[in-house]
Amino acid sequence: MEIIHLSAECYPVAKVGGLGDVVGALPKYQNKLGHFAKVVMPAYNIPFMWDNEFEVVYDAWVNLGREGFPVRILREKTNKLGFDLYLVHIAGLTDRDKVYGYGDDTERFLAYQIATLDWINQWEHRPDAIHCHDHHTGLVPFMTANCERYKSLSHIPTILTIHNAQYQGQFGWNKISYLPAFDLWKSGMLEWKNAINPLASAIKCAWRVTTVSPSYLDELSVKANGLESLLASERGKSTGILNGIDNDVWNPKTDSMLQKTYNVRTVESGKKANKAALCAVFNLDPTKPLFTFIGRLVGEKGADLLPDIFHNALAHSRGNINILVLGSGDPVVEGRLLELNNWFPGNYNAYIGYNEKLSHQIYAGADFLLMPSRVEPCGLNQMYALRYGTIPIVRRIGGLRDTVTDIGDGGFGICHDQTSVWDVGQAMGRAYELYQDKKRVKDILKYIMQLDHSWDRAAQQYIDTYQM
């Protein structure tokens, strides 16, 4: 099969969150199964554009209403990612330093979708499936089904994967003229709560809908930021497929970003060496249990509670634990986390920002990873942690529920039911007690490092979905 993945993110080209990791891995694993998967994404003003060679495969204009923009679609020449990568460069729209966060994001991503369909419409053949990821590509299923210009594409199956239903891309009806001509009687397929809603439209129009974990699909029936009834009505064409991780990238045996590589047999010495290196950089004591948080400092991740959680844990432990934070997001949360450096020097530190190499080092050196999420459609961090022999402390929600079983239930992680200062504090207390039992910890580490969360299984499930 020939599969076209459309996404705003793709690691290592441009990554903001888990969406980038998924789109950077799934096509590669589908190709390993004997298929032909490609990624088409916007071309941002980012280092990947400057550091690689491209060839122009399409040169045209894209119109949004009466305004036109020059378009070039560029193909990365070397296939270095394990799949064909195409970047849609639209002068004045996509060529920005950041992926998101601009006042004209509606125009940017709509122009990208139209330009991509215009290009595919020129092909002498047709792909077997168009796989759309999140709302940034959500109008593609509507346009292929209803716009006269794309009538020849209407028979191509479209698949929507919802990575996070909290973000839907709504915009006003005053911008309906941006779309290529269609029968206005079909406007209801765009509408949700008196606005054009790309995610809702994709749920209505896509041939199949997937979520990134089975539990997240269940949760969306009661908490989907206003789309609950729509998702319930479309449940028959929906399925939850748990994300995987790229074992080529996340492998402690071969990871060049680590101080010392290791495998399941050498996990103790490997983690000890990486922990020592990490603690030396951040002024922490390697003999104490190291708790960490890696991720976006936003409410969905429970990050607003982290300053209080950490203050309480450090005060009550009387200097017997270490905490290290890597992340960025809410400036207020960032500031409060940095303030803790003054309260607990030698036991706490925070790196505000994004650092891919440091994240690998932390997974390898930490003892416990905290994920007190309010919303976690799948979660990849807990899978990275397991792969590197770091015990996850998670709230039972979404993909965290599907991937982590509590030690009290015969499992290998520590789980709690609410995102609260008390719940997370209690979970950290249980983790501290576990840390004292060296033999049990050793057995857990050897077990979790052998869990299979690779993309092989999920890649085949997506192929099965396309073939339906």
Secondary structure, DSSP 8 states (H G I E B T S, - for coil): -EEEEE-S-BTTTB-SSHHHHHHHHHHHHHHHTT-EEEEEEE--SSHHHHHS-EEEEEEEEEEETTEEEEEEEEEESS-TTSSEEEEEEETTTT--SSSS--TTHHHHHHHHHHHHHHHHHT-SS--SEEEEESGGGTTHHHHHHHBGGGGGGTTS-EEEEES-TT----B-GGGGGGS--B-GGGGGGTEETTEE-HHHHHHHHSSEEEESSHHHHHHTTT-STT-HHHHHHTGGGEEE----B-TTTS-TTT-TTSSS---SSSHHHHHHHHHHHHHHHHT--TTS-EEEEEEEESGGGTGGGHHHHHHHHHHHHTT--EEEEEEEE-HHHHHHHHHHHHHSTTTEEEEES--HHHHHHHHHH-SEEEE--S--SS-SHHHHHHHTT-EEEEES-HHHHHH--BGGGTSSBEEESS-SHHHHHHHHHHHHHHHH-HHHHHHHHHHHTT---BHHHHHHHHHHHHH-
